[in-house]
Amino acid sequence: MVGRVVISNAGRDKTKVMVIVKETENYLLVCDGKERRLTRPKRKNPKHLKLTNAYLKAQQLETNRAIRNALKEFCSTYEEEM
């Protein structure tokens, strides 16, 4: 599930697009590369996330800049589909 693009459904970051960077027993750690960076990911309950069918490649998860660019590209294609 690491690398999957998700949309937050609850909390201060509601409607923000993020990517899963790590799974723990009961939580998912997500980041967006800007407010939530790789060094300090956000711990989210899976019930508060909407899973998408999109995944980021391993090279897109290496840096915050790569994550931001990949999520920006995802957002532009996601909005076109709606």
C-alpha positions in Angstrom: 0.0 0.0 0.0 3.0 2.3 0.3 3.0 4.7 -2.6 -0.8 4.8 -2.9 -2.3 8.2 -3.4 -5.1 9.1 -0.9 -7.4 12.0 -0.2 -8.0 13.0 3.4 -11.7 12.9 4.5 -11.3 14.3 8.1 -9.2 16.7 10.1 -7.5 20.0 9.3 -6.1 18.5 6.1 -9.6 17.5 4.8 -9.7 17.3 0.9 -5.8 17.3 0.7 -4.1 14.8 -1.6 -1.3 12.8 0.0 0.6 9.7 -0.5 1.1 6.7 1.9 4.8 6.4 3.0 4.5 3.8 5.7 2.0 1.4 7.3 1.9 0.7 11.0 -0.4 -1.7 12.8 -3.4 0.6 13.1 -2.4 3.8 11.2 -1.1 5.0 7.9 1.7 7.6 7.7 1.0 10.0 4.9 2.8 13.1 3.5 2.3 15.7 0.8 5.9 16.9 0.4 5.0 20.4 1.5 3.3 20.8 4.9 3.8 17.2 5.8 7.3 16.2 4.7 9.0 12.8 4.6 10.9 13.6 7.8 7.6 14.2 9.7 4.7 12.3 8.1 1.1 12.6 9.4 -0.4 9.7 11.2 -3.9 9.0 9.9 -6.6 6.5 10.7 -7.4 4.6 7.5 -11.1 5.3 8.0 -10.3 9.0 7.5 -8.7 8.5 4.1 -10.3 7.9 0.7 -8.1 5.5 -1.3 -7.5 6.2 -5.0 -6.3 3.7 -7.7 -3.2 5.7 -8.3 0.3 4.7 -7.1 3.5 6.6 -7.1 6.7 4.9 -8.2 9.6 4.3 -5.8 11.7 7.1 -7.4 8.8 9.6 -6.8 8.8 8.8 -3.1 12.5 9.6 -2.6 12.3 13.4 -2.1 9.7 16.0 -1.0 10.1 17.7 -4.4 9.4 14.5 -6.3 6.3 13.9 -4.2 5.0 17.4 -4.7 5.4 17.2 -8.5 3.8 13.7 -8.7 0.8 14.8 -6.6 0.4 18.0 -8.7 0.3 15.9 -11.8 -2.2 13.5 -10.1 -4.4 16.4 -9.1 -4.6 17.8 -12.6 -5.6 14.5 -14.1 -8.0 13.7 -11.2 -9.8 17.0 -11.7 -10.1 16.4 -15.5 -11.8 13.0 -14.9 -14.4 14.6 -12.6 
